[in-house]
Amino acid sequence: MGILDNTYRLLHEIKKRPGLYLGRPSLELLRTFLCGYSYHGIEPYGIGQPDCLTGFTEYIQKKYRLCTDHDWASVIRFFSSSDEEAFETFYQKLDEYLQNPIEMKEVKKLLWADAEKLVEAHGNALLIYTRGDKGDYYFNRTVDTKESIVPMYHKVEVKGDWMFVYRIDETENQSELIEKLDISLE
């Protein structure tokens, strides 16, 4: 599974049982938890601490018609009467964002990273990067996909140079293989 794939799944679990993960429903606690989780999951590959919701800040700024340097959590909290209300609003806005294919098409989503390569989804394509000697990543190639991969609705699994993409059906609690993609480096 990719790093962000795991993050979106974790967000879904936190939504169902916030007390278990955060102590109480709180946007501030959620943001802190996600920062730590992202840092822990990404740091071994040397690509820094990503915003696990890449593109979501811009989406929230558009929704609230703002031009600001504040992140998604700050904006949502500002327009909410309580931290708990902000927590609920976050999940409403996240669901809207993930179900909006136009917004999602413009966002790169980290799916996989290891010691030699990094794979991002961008619309109906995978962008594959090679890790250089100094830990930097350099674009290697593009692989077309049948559909836009959204971590909340798809699961990825990597075995060697192959990425398997599954569509998740939560009502049936099962996954269906939809693509097998060659992610080898050129």
C-alpha positions as CSV (number, residue, x, y, z in Angstrom):
1,M,0.0,0.0,0.0
2,G,1.1,3.5,-0.7
3,I,1.8,6.0,2.1
4,L,-1.2,8.3,1.2
5,D,-3.4,5.2,0.6
6,N,-2.8,4.3,4.2
7,T,-3.4,7.9,5.4
8,Y,-6.8,8.1,3.7
9,R,-7.8,4.8,5.2
10,L,-6.6,6.0,8.6
11,L,-8.7,9.2,8.2
12,H,-11.7,7.0,7.5
13,E,-11.0,5.0,10.7
14,I,-10.5,8.2,12.8
15,K,-13.9,9.5,11.5
16,K,-15.6,6.4,12.7
17,R,-13.8,6.3,16.2
18,P,-12.2,9.7,16.9
19,G,-12.0,8.9,20.7
20,L,-9.8,5.9,20.0
21,Y,-7.2,7.8,18.0
22,L,-7.5,11.4,19.2
23,G,-9.2,11.2,22.6
24,R,-12.1,13.3,21.3
25,P,-13.4,14.8,18.0
26,S,-11.0,17.7,17.4
27,L,-9.6,19.2,14.3
28,E,-6.5,20.5,16.1
29,L,-5.8,17.1,17.5
30,L,-6.4,15.5,14.0
31,R,-4.0,18.0,12.3
32,T,-1.3,17.2,14.9
33,F,-1.9,13.5,14.6
34,L,-1.6,13.7,10.8
35,C,1.6,15.7,10.9
36,G,3.2,13.1,13.1
37,Y,1.9,10.2,11.1
38,S,3.0,11.7,7.8
39,Y,6.5,12.5,9.2
40,H,6.9,9.0,10.5
41,G,5.7,7.3,7.2
42,I,7.7,9.5,4.9
43,E,11.0,10.3,6.6
44,P,12.8,6.9,5.9
45,Y,12.7,7.8,2.2
46,G,14.1,11.3,2.6
47,I,11.3,13.2,0.9
48,G,10.4,15.4,3.9
49,Q,7.1,15.9,5.6
50,P,4.3,16.1,3.0
51,D,0.9,17.6,3.4
52,C,-1.0,14.3,3.3
53,L,-3.9,16.3,1.8
54,T,-2.1,17.8,-1.2
55,G,-4.5,20.1,-3.0
56,F,-7.0,20.1,-0.2
57,T,-5.8,23.4,1.2
58,E,-6.4,25.0,-2.3
59,Y,-9.8,23.4,-2.4
60,I,-10.8,24.8,1.0
61,Q,-9.6,28.2,0.1
62,K,-11.7,28.1,-3.1
63,K,-14.7,26.9,-1.1
64,Y,-14.4,29.8,1.3
65,R,-13.4,32.3,-1.4
66,L,-10.1,33.1,0.3
67,C,-6.6,34.0,-0.8
68,T,-4.4,33.2,2.2
69,D,-1.4,31.4,3.4
70,H,-3.4,29.5,6.0
71,D,-3.7,25.8,5.7
72,W,-7.0,23.8,5.4
73,A,-7.2,23.2,9.2
74,S,-6.8,26.9,10.0
75,V,-9.5,28.0,7.5
76,I,-12.0,25.4,8.6
77,R,-11.4,26.2,12.3
78,F,-11.9,29.9,11.6
79,F,-15.3,29.4,10.1
80,S,-16.5,26.9,12.8
81,S,-17.9,27.7,16.2
82,S,-16.0,24.9,17.9
83,D,-13.1,22.5,17.4
84,E,-15.6,19.6,17.3
85,E,-17.7,21.4,14.7
86,A,-14.5,22.0,12.7
87,F,-13.7,18.2,12.9
88,E,-17.1,17.4,11.4
89,T,-16.8,20.1,8.7
90,F,-13.3,18.7,7.8
91,Y,-14.8,15.3,6.9
92,Q,-17.7,16.9,5.0
93,K,-15.3,19.0,2.9
94,L,-12.9,16.0,2.5
95,D,-15.8,13.9,1.1
96,E,-16.8,16.7,-1.3
97,Y,-13.2,17.1,-2.4
98,L,-12.6,13.4,-3.0
99,Q,-15.8,13.0,-4.9
100,N,-15.0,15.9,-7.2
101,P,-13.1,14.4,-10.1
102,I,-12.3,17.9,-11.6
103,E,-10.5,18.9,-8.4
104,M,-8.8,15.6,-7.9
105,K,-7.6,15.5,-11.5
106,E,-5.3,18.5,-10.8
107,V,-3.7,17.0,-7.7
108,K,-0.7,14.7,-7.5
109,K,-1.1,12.0,-5.0
110,L,1.8,10.1,-3.6
111,L,1.1,6.3,-4.0
112,W,4.4,4.6,-3.3
113,A,8.0,5.4,-2.4
114,D,11.0,3.2,-1.7
115,A,14.7,3.5,-1.7
116,E,15.0,3.9,-5.5
117,K,11.7,5.3,-6.8
118,L,8.6,7.3,-6.0
119,V,5.2,7.0,-7.7
120,E,2.6,9.7,-7.8
121,A,-0.9,9.6,-9.3
122,H,-1.9,12.6,-11.4
123,G,-5.2,12.4,-13.2
124,N,-5.2,9.3,-15.4
125,A,-1.4,8.8,-15.2
126,L,1.3,7.6,-12.9
127,L,4.4,9.8,-12.6
128,I,7.5,7.7,-11.8
129,Y,10.6,9.4,-10.3
130,T,14.1,7.9,-9.7
131,R,15.9,8.7,-6.5
132,G,19.3,10.3,-7.2
133,D,22.6,10.0,-5.2
134,K,21.8,12.9,-3.0
135,G,18.2,11.7,-2.2
136,D,16.5,14.0,-4.7
137,Y,13.9,12.6,-7.0
138,Y,14.1,13.0,-10.8
139,F,11.2,12.4,-13.3
140,N,11.7,9.1,-15.0
141,R,8.5,8.4,-17.0
142,T,4.7,8.4,-17.2
143,V,2.4,5.4,-17.2
144,D,-1.3,5.9,-18.3
145,T,-4.0,4.5,-16.1
146,K,-7.6,3.5,-16.9
147,E,-9.0,5.9,-14.3
148,S,-7.9,8.5,-11.9
149,I,-6.6,6.8,-8.7
150,V,-8.1,8.3,-5.6
151,P,-6.5,6.9,-2.4
152,M,-9.8,6.8,-0.5
153,Y,-11.5,4.6,-3.1
154,H,-8.5,2.6,-4.4
155,K,-5.9,0.5,-2.8
156,V,-2.4,0.0,-4.3
157,E,0.0,-2.9,-3.7
158,V,3.5,-3.0,-5.1
159,K,5.3,-6.3,-5.8
160,G,8.7,-5.7,-7.5
161,D,8.2,-3.5,-10.6
162,W,4.4,-4.0,-10.6
163,M,1.7,-1.9,-9.0
164,F,-1.7,-3.5,-8.6
165,V,-4.6,-1.1,-8.3
166,Y,-7.8,-2.3,-6.6
167,R,-11.2,-0.5,-6.4
168,I,-12.6,-0.7,-2.8
169,D,-16.2,-1.6,-2.2
170,E,-16.7,-0.7,1.5
171,T,-20.3,-1.9,1.5
172,E,-19.2,-5.4,0.6
173,N,-15.9,-5.1,2.4
174,Q,-13.9,-6.3,-0.6
175,S,-11.5,-5.0,-3.3
176,E,-11.6,-5.7,-7.0
177,L,-8.3,-5.6,-9.1
178,I,-8.8,-3.1,-11.9
179,E,-5.2,-2.6,-13.2
180,K,-1.7,-4.1,-13.1
181,L,0.9,-1.4,-14.0
182,D,4.6,-1.7,-14.8
183,I,6.4,0.9,-12.6
184,S,9.9,-0.2,-13.5
185,L,12.6,2.5,-14.0
186,E,13.9,3.1,-17.5
